[in-house]
């Protein structure tokens, strides 16, 4: 008996669980493939962009040259943050160092949100897929027991088939969850490293922009 036959013989709940697990798996693999490509590009871009920035003779020239290196736009927002003039607003309260801290913090939050995009989905799928599969297993075993009770007799044929079909749901839940958990952990380490690089660059920018005689041009 193949998976299609198991699906066709299931009731509404079993079919719903099967479709849900399929959608979770597809969404998970889309994120895994896209995020792997994204992090690969970002890892190279951050290193090249920061190196290019320090080789420029002014912040204005760096802002113009960075788009060619920073393809995903993760470094440029930090550079642009130190060029913002807060004007006569509450944002201008405090000294220049405090203003830069606020500007860079806001820019860094936006950049890190892009880095972490998709991680919530992987964590959610990894933590819930086994229980979704278990729901299908419990319901399948319940239906098998009801069928045995209605038949009025117990035989290995009446037990092995339905129970085996129900246990497939547990295996399906694990098959969806395991790649999600592995991808979440591996990508989490890469994101943490890139996040540390961006935070270090933001601190360097703050020190540069807060130094006496700093000029954008």
C-alpha positions in Angstrom: 0.0 0.0 0.0 1.5 3.3 -1.1 1.0 6.8 0.4 -1.6 7.8 -2.1 -3.8 4.8 -1.1 -3.3 5.6 2.6 -4.5 9.2 1.9 -7.5 8.0 -0.1 -8.6 5.6 2.6 -8.3 8.2 5.4 -11.2 10.3 6.7 -11.4 14.1 6.7 -9.0 14.5 9.7 -6.3 12.2 8.2 -6.5 13.9 4.9 -6.3 17.3 6.6 -3.3 16.3 8.6 -1.6 14.9 5.5 -2.2 18.1 3.5 -1.0 20.2 6.4 2.2 18.2 6.7 2.8 18.5 3.0 2.3 22.3 3.1 4.7 22.5 6.1 7.3 20.5 4.3 7.1 22.5 1.1 7.2 25.8 2.9 10.2 24.5 5.0 12.2 23.4 2.0 11.5 26.7 0.1 12.9 28.6 3.1 15.8 26.3 3.4 16.8 26.6 -0.3 16.3 30.4 -0.4 17.9 31.0 3.0 21.0 29.0 2.1 21.5 31.0 -1.1 20.8 34.3 0.8 23.2 33.6 3.6 25.9 32.5 1.1 25.6 35.8 -0.7 25.4 37.9 2.5 28.5 36.3 4.0 30.5 37.3 1.0 28.8 40.7 0.7 29.4 41.8 4.3 33.1 41.1 4.1 33.5 42.8 0.7 31.4 45.8 1.7 33.1 46.6 5.0 36.5 46.3 3.3 35.4 48.6 0.5 34.0 51.1 3.0 37.3 51.5 4.8 39.2 51.9 1.5 37.0 54.9 0.5 38.3 58.4 1.2 34.9 59.7 2.5 31.5 58.4 3.8 29.8 60.0 0.8 31.9 58.1 -1.7 31.5 54.9 0.3 27.7 55.3 0.2 27.9 55.6 -3.6 30.2 52.6 -4.1 28.7 50.2 -1.6 25.6 49.2 -3.6 28.0 47.3 -6.0 29.3 45.2 -3.2 26.3 45.1 -0.9 23.8 43.2 -3.1 21.4 42.4 -0.3 21.5 45.9 1.3 22.7 44.9 4.8 25.7 47.2 5.2 24.5 50.3 3.3 21.7 51.2 5.8 24.3 51.3 8.6 26.5 53.7 6.6 23.5 55.9 5.7 22.4 56.1 9.3 25.5 58.1 10.3 24.7 60.6 7.5 21.2 61.4 8.8 20.7 64.9 10.3 18.1 64.7 13.1 17.3 68.4 13.0 15.3 70.2 15.6 13.5 67.1 17.0 13.6 65.0 20.1 16.0 62.8 18.2 18.5 65.7 18.5 18.4 65.5 22.3 21.7 64.6 23.9 25.2 64.7 22.3 26.2 63.4 18.9 27.2 60.0 20.4 23.8 59.4 21.8 22.1 60.4 18.5 24.4 58.0 16.6 23.5 55.2 19.0 19.8 55.6 18.3 20.3 55.9 14.5 22.6 52.9 14.2 20.4 50.8 16.6 17.3 51.4 14.5 19.2 50.7 11.3 20.8 47.5 12.8 17.4 46.2 13.9 16.1 46.5 10.4 19.1 44.7 9.0 19.0 41.9 11.6 15.3 41.4 10.9 16.1 40.6 7.3 18.8 38.1 8.5 16.4 36.3 10.8 13.6 36.2 8.2 12.3 32.6 7.9 13.8 31.3 11.1 10.5 31.5 12.9 8.9 29.3 10.2 11.7 26.7 10.6 11.4 26.7 14.4 7.6 26.4 14.2 7.7 23.5 11.7 10.4 21.7 13.7 8.5 21.9 16.9 5.0 21.3 15.8 5.3 18.8 12.9 5.9 15.7 15.1 2.7 16.5 17.1 0.7 17.1 13.9 1.8 13.7 12.7 1.1 12.2 16.2 -2.4 13.6 15.9 -2.9 11.6 12.7 -1.5 8.5 14.3 -3.7 8.7 17.4 -6.8 9.3 15.2 -5.8 6.5 12.8 -5.4 4.0 15.7 -8.7 5.1 17.1 -10.5 4.5 13.8 -8.8 1.1 13.6 -10.0 0.1 17.0 -13.5 1.3 16.2 -13.5 -0.8 13.1 -12.3 -3.9 15.0 -15.1 -3.3 17.6 -17.7 -3.0 14.8 -16.4 -6.2 13.2 -16.8 -8.1 16.5 -13.6 -10.1 16.1 -9.9 -9.5 16.4 -7.3 -10.7 13.9 -3.8 -9.7 12.9 -5.0 -8.7 9.5 -7.5 -6.2 11.0 -4.9 -4.7 13.3 -1.7 -4.6 11.3 -3.0 -2.8 8.3 -4.9 0.1 9.9 -2.3 0.6 12.7 0.6 0.5 10.2 -1.2 3.2 8.1 -1.6 5.3 11.3 2.0 5.0 12.2 3.0 6.4 8.8 1.6 9.7 10.0 4.2 9.8 12.8 7.0 9.1 10.3 5.7 11.8 8.1 5.7 14.3 11.0 9.3 13.4 11.8 10.3 13.6 8.1 9.0 17.2 8.0 10.4 18.2 11.4 14.0 16.9 11.2 15.2 18.9 8.2 13.6 22.0 9.7 15.4 21.6 13.0 18.7 20.9 11.4 18.4 23.9 9.0 17.4 26.1 11.9 20.4 25.2 14.0 22.9 25.4 11.1 21.6 28.7 9.8 21.3 30.0 13.3 25.1 29.7 13.8 25.7 31.4 10.5 23.3 34.2 11.3 24.9 34.7 14.7 28.3 35.1 13.1 27.0 37.6 10.5 25.2 39.5 13.2 28.4 39.8 15.2 30.1 41.2 12.1 27.4 43.8 11.5 27.3 44.8 15.2 31.1 45.2 15.2 30.9 47.4 12.0 28.1 49.5 13.6 30.3 50.1 16.6 33.2 51.1 14.4 30.9 53.5 12.5 29.7 55.1 15.7 33.2 55.7 16.9 34.1 57.1 13.5 31.1 59.5 13.3 31.5 60.6 16.9 35.1 61.5 16.5 36.1 65.2 16.4 36.4 66.6 12.9 34.3 63.9 11.3 33.0 65.0 7.9 30.6 63.1 5.6 32.3 64.5 2.5 
